[in-house]
Amino acid sequence: MFVTGVPSAVASASRTALLPDLLDGDRYVLGRAVFSMAAGGTQVLGFAAGGMLIAAVGAPGALWITAATCLASAGLLRLRLSHHPRRRSGASAGISETWQVNRALLRRPAVRALLLAQWLAPALMVGAEGVLVPYAAQVGAPDAAGPLFAAVAAGMFAGNLIVGRLVRPVSRERLARPLALALGLPLLGFALHPAPGYAAILLAVSGFGVAYRLALARRFLDAVPETQRGQAFGLLLTGTMTLQGLAAAAGGALGEIAAPALVVTLAGAASAIAALMSWRTLSPTP
């Protein structure tokens, strides 16, 4: 799984860096929303399809089918994506140059603040997902674990659809703060040990809050030099994946010594605190 994540980060950075070349102005933000909607929608479908595949062919068979679909996706990209010139001439960037560019980006206060604002609150929220399986078992509904995960993805889909398509850009900026808080605050309700149905609602609201990142999309794009755009998005996505993985692992580890409901509650509180720490960055631009 670690090995599959290495090219995934590079591919995601390439796709995200290419998007501003195809869409300008607020169309770029709407394009980001469509990307996020596709991710959330396919996650919901993937949980359902994965469950059916495991029931039909077992877990190893489901993984082989997943590998085949990934190869088919790569083939479609190779055949259908048109050629685009490099952003800069010369040799390809190596590891040392990547580190140099990343350090240069992190030394920029505006870029660093925007990175932290997009990294911390969602990653800490993901820490709650590390104990959803034992939480479902704790409330006597182990089969509800899949719907709980799907509720987060469904909330992400709805948030990007509503905030991306139905909210004006100015209002979108104003909603960044409450949406960022919505990542963590609903999870505090797990202190009451909600039944699976209520828990799914809380998780869906939390997933809805991920749409706050749409308000930062244009600002992050404008804050990085065009020649470093690919590496900037690579840094953003790599940091997101790394911190989310660490948070999920930390949540699972904490679940070994604490009740799952308490772990979810703590993850929500930590996410809300992270949002408050980025309050100034999340404020609307003048």
N, C-alpha and C positions, 0 to 999 in steps of 0.2 A: 504493500500500500504506500510505503514511503517512496519507493521508486516511481510509482505511477504519479505521485504528486510533483516530481521534479519537472517533467515536460509540461505538466498541466499548468504550472505557474507561468512558464514561458509563453505557452499558447494563449493563456488568458490575457497576459500583458500585451501580446501582439494584437489580439482582437480589440482590446480596449483602446490601444493607441491608434489603431486604424480608424476607429469610429469617428473621431473629429474630422478626418479627411473626407468622410462621406457625408457628414451631417454638420451643419453650422448653427450657431446661435442656440436658441431653445430647442431646436430639433435634435441637437446632440443630447440634451437632457432627456428628451422623450425617447431617444434611442437607447440611452442607458436604462430607462424605465422598462422598455420592451425586453432588453437583455435580462433584467432582474425578474420580470414577469415570466419569461421563458424558463429561467432557472427555478423559480418557485413552482410553476405549473408542472414542469417535468419531474420535480421532486415528488409532488403529490401523486402523479401518475406512476412514478418509479416505485414508490412505496407499495402501491397497489399491485403493480405488475411483478415486483420482486417477490411479494408474498405468494402470488399465484405460481410463479416460476419455482419457488422453493418447494411448494406443495406438489408440483408436478414432476420436477426433475431433481430436487434436492439442492442443497446449497452449492456444492461443487459445480453442478450443471448450470445453475443460475450465474455463477461467476464466469464460466466459459462463454455463455451467451452474452454477458456484459462485455467481455473482451472482444467478441466478434462485432458487436454493435459499435464499439469504440473504433475499431479498425474501419468499419464501414463509414463512420462519420469522418475519419481522416481522409478516406478516399473521396468522399463528396467534396470536402474542402479543397483537396488537390485538383479536382476536375472543374469545380464551379467557381472558385475564387479567382478573380482576375489578378494579373500581375500589378504590383505597386513598387515604385522605385524606393531605394534605401533613403533614409533620412539624411545620411551623411556618407561621404565617400571615404575610401581608405579601407584598411583591414577591419575585420569583424572585431567587436569588443571582446576582450578576454576577461578572465576573472579579476585580474588586478585593476583593469580599467573600470569594471563594474563596481568594485569596492570604492574606487576613487569618486565615481559619479554619485554613488549612494551617500558617501560622506559629504560631498558637496551639496547634495539635496537636503540632507539632514541639518546642515549648517545654516540653511535658509530658515529664519524664524517662521515665516508664513507657511512654508511647505511642511515644516516639522509640526506646527500646530494643527494643520489640516490632516496630516497623517494620524496624529494621536486622536483627533476627534473622530476619525473613521475607524480606528483600530480598537480602542479600549472598550467602549460601551457595548458594541456587538459581541466582542470576544468574551467578555465577562457574562453576557447573557447566555452564550453558548455553553458556559459551564453548567447551566441547569440541565442541558440536554444529556449530560453525562450520567444522570441518575433517573431519567424518565422511565427506563425499563424497570428498575427496582421500585420506583414510585408506583407504577401501575400494579406491580405485584403486591405492594404494601396495602393498597386500597382494595385489594381483592379482585382486580380485573387485569390479569397479566396480558390478555389479548388486546388491551386498550393501548399498549405501548406504541404500536404502529400509527393509530389515529392521532395520538398525541404529537408524534413527530410530524405527521402530515398537517396538523393544525398550524404549526409554526410556518411551514412552507405556504399554506393557504393564506395566512396572514400577510406574508411577504408579497404574494401575488396581488392580493387586494390592495395593499398599501401602495405598491408601485402603480397599479392601475388607476386608483383614485387620485393619488397625489400627483402622479405624472401626467395624467390625461385631463383631469377635471379641475385642477387647481392652477391658478395663474402664477407665473414666475415670482411676482412680488409676494403673494400669499405663501408660496412654497418656502421662501426664505424665512418668513415669520413663523412657519410651522416647524422649523428645524429643531428648536429647543423643546417644545412639548413632545414632538415625535421621538426625539432622543431619550427623553425621560420615560416615554411609553415602552421602551425596550425593557426596562427593569421594574418599574413600579407595579405592573400587573402581577409579576411573579411573587410579590410580597403576599398575595392572597393565598399562596401555598402554605402559609403558616396555619391556615384553617383546615388543612388536609381536604381540599375539595374533591368531590367525586369526579370520575373521568370526564363527564360532560362539561362540568364547570371548569375543570383544569384545561380542557381543550380550548375553551373560550379565552381563558387568561393567556394561554400560549399564542393563540391567534392574534390577540391584541398586541402582545409583545412582538410577534413577527411583523405586524403592521408598522411598528415603529421604525423598522429598518429603512423605510422610505425617507427618513431624514437625510440620508446620504445624497438624495437627488438635489437637495439644496446646496450641497457642497461640490457637486460635480463640475460646474462651470468654474467655480473659484479655484479648484485644484488644477484644472486644465490651464487656466490663465497664470497660475503661480509658477509653473515649470517651463523651462525653455523648450521650444519645439524639438530641437535636436536630441533632448534628453527625455522626451515624452514617453518612449517605450520603456526605458529603465525606470522612470518615475512610477508608471503604472505597475511595472514589475515589482518595485519596492512596496507599493501599496498592497498588491495582491499577496505577495509573499509574507509580508507582516501580518496581513489578515489571516491567512491560512495557518501561519505558525502560532499566533496568539490564540486562535480559536482551538487549535489542537491541544495546546498547553492547558487552556481553560477547561476543555472537556475532560482531559486527563486528570486535572486537579479536582474537578467536580466528582469524577468517579472515585478518586482516591479518598476524598473527604467522605464520600458515601459509605466507605468501609467502616468508618467510626462514628458517623452521625446519621440521623434519619434522613431519607431522601427528601422529604418535605422541607426540612431545615436547610439542606444544601441548596435547593431551588430558591428558597427565600433569601439566603445569603448571596447567591449569585445575582438575584434581582437587586438587592441593596447595593452590591458592588457596582453593578452596571449603572444604576441611578447616580451614584457618587461620581463615577467616571464622566457621566454626562454633565454633571454640575461643574466638574473640573474644566471641561471644555466649553463652559457657558459663553465666554467671551468670543471664542472662535465660532460658535454656533449662532451668534447674533447676526441679524440682517446687515448686509453691507450698506453703507451710506450711499 
